[in-house]
Amino acid sequence: MARTKFKLSDRKPNTMTTALYKPSTRYPILQVLGGESEKYIAVARCSGDQWFVDAITNKDARRVAINFDFLDKNKKYIATFYQGDDKVRTKTGVSLSQRMVKPGSVIQLDLNASGGVALWLKEVGLKEEGLKEEK
């Protein structure tokens, strides 16, 4: 398998760190959700009953649609978003938010130049039922 070289832009990118959550290093399920060569990519990985979705872009900011039609049709999920955000005053420059998603939900994400978003999806429990649900 050929390796792809990535060139960082001159602008220092916001750091998205996987230390914010603990994904597995083994994924029996991996799906490419979208992408364009040398522009952006969005992938979903599954480990056990949890999904991890990542989207990154090149030096151009862009809007990316994530369709959750890969999720189990009989379940609802809570998605925790870790997203590069220039307005956040933290060392990481990462904002944190949560939303409810279900199979077929589509979320539009605005990615900063040289930035990205990581989502951690887990099945909804009774405690999370009050969160806003995406259509």
Rosetta blueprint (number, residue, H / E / L):
1 M L
2 A L
3 R L
4 T L
5 K L
6 F L
7 K L
8 L L
9 S L
10 D L
11 R L
12 K L
13 P L
14 N L
15 T L
16 M L
17 T L
18 T H
19 A H
20 L H
21 Y L
22 K L
23 P L
24 S L
25 T L
26 R L
27 Y L
28 P L
29 I E
30 L E
31 Q E
32 V E
33 L E
34 G E
35 G E
36 E E
37 S L
38 E L
39 K L
40 Y E
41 I E
42 A E
43 V E
44 A E
45 R E
46 C E
47 S E
48 G L
49 D L
50 Q E
51 W E
52 F E
53 V E
54 D E
55 A E
56 I E
57 T E
58 N L
59 K L
60 D L
61 A L
62 R E
63 R E
64 V E
65 A E
66 I E
67 N E
68 F L
69 D L
70 F L
71 L L
72 D L
73 K L
74 N L
75 K L
76 K L
77 Y E
78 I E
79 A E
80 T E
81 F E
82 Y E
83 Q E
84 G E
85 D L
86 D L
87 K L
88 V L
89 R L
90 T L
91 K L
92 T L
93 G L
94 V E
95 S E
96 L E
97 S E
98 Q E
99 R E
100 M E
101 V E
102 K L
103 P L
104 G L
105 S L
106 V E
107 I E
108 Q E
109 L E
110 D E
111 L E
112 N L
113 A L
114 S L
115 G L
116 G E
117 V E
118 A E
119 L E
120 W E
121 L E
122 K E
123 E E
124 V L
125 G L
126 L H
127 K H
128 E H
129 E L
130 G L
131 L L
132 K L
133 E E
134 E L
135 K L
